[in-house]
Amino acid sequence: MLEDIGDSNEPIPIPNVTGEVLKKVIEYCDYHKNDEPQPADDDLPSAASAIDPWDAEFINVDQEMLFELLLASNYLNINSLLDLGCKTVANMMKNKSAEEIRKQFNIPNDFTPEEEEQIRRENEWAEEN
């Protein structure tokens, strides 16, 4: 895409990314501009929750901004920012019940009591210690 515009001073459209979100994305990219690329297979167990202190402060935003950053980083293909946002959401869900997660993320419960009971029975193994 950038090759197509040459040296033009024309604005580049970035749909669905507000100026405020773009400023945060630029702040993140500016801070991490000299970082080594992340390995493709980062499956370490601690990788799911380990967040560097600067990143933790950066991503300490309200839920709306967090999800806007996730959408922008996905659209702009900034994988390290996308990973940071996903780790943050995963940490928000950690050790919470389904009901607590629904409340946190404003997710309506569209299961009947019978469906909930069936799901609970099918997943009893996950609750065992």
Protein Blocks (a to p, Z undefined) as FASTA:
>chain_A
ZZmnmmafbdcddehiafklmmmmmmmmmmmmmpccddfblcbfklmmgccfklmmmmmc
cfklmmmmmmmmmmnopaklmmmmmmmmmmmmgopafklmmmmnopacfbdfklmmmmmm
mmmmmmpZZ
